[in-house]
Amino acid sequence: MISEILRFGSEVMKQKKLSERLKALADYIDDGASVADIGTDHGFLPVYLAQAGLVKSIFASDISRASLDSAKQAAADAGVSEAITFIFAPGLDGISPTDVDTVIIAGLGGETILSILMDAPWTGRSGIKLILQPQSKIELLCRFLYDNGYLINETKSVLDKGKRYTILYVSGGEPE
């Protein structure tokens, strides 16, 4: 378990505390992973991952300039700005298939997640892990994943602040 307090030089900094939903997403990330958080919003998950120091690289992307600026500020406040690459772009634009092995798309509608994956067919190749948390149209997203050769390895339901969220842990490539 990651310590609640991390040391950076002589400063003691509090580990970013995540909501139950974001913590459940983080639990699916492997140590040493190269991660892209698409639709990063306030950047809480990338900041948490940077503070933990367990991932190889972190990309935080958002289509909203205001959201990306908020994420940059959160990283600066936590002293981890240099550990995160910020990208102002829609979906996976600006991220190379060789940059990441884990893609997180959370808090968007299922149809938006589906569209992002359609625009980045490389996410369906073997070795790519997807951590998806659609806010709506879960059935539509699952049908797309099934029809396009993605493997849904696990689903998880998380209760956070009185609301239930579904998380899909998906991998590219055909099932063995």
C-alpha angles and dihedrals in degrees: 000000000000114000117250089230125048126190121227109181108307094334123095111216128189116242110247107259114224131209116249090259095053092042089055089052092049091052089067094056116101122225109262094022124148103229136196118193106200115201088016093178105181093002095238094142096048090047090051091049092047092050091049091052092209099120129073097223139354130208119189113195133179138164090217116081090202092053092047091049088051090051091049090051092050089051092048092049089052094045094240103107093119092054094060130065110212119208126190102205143105117269116323095340108131094028118102120218087236092055099068144032096184126052122190119195111173138158096026129109118270091244091054092049089048090052092050091051092047089054090051107044090169087079087075095062123106114273096034116114121202125198106193129182110178119194093205144002094039091161091055091050093047091050090051091049092049094045092050101049100260116141118225100212098178143354124207133189118213129188112214123171092340095310126107119226129190119217122196120202104202136175132199123239133046119307115260 
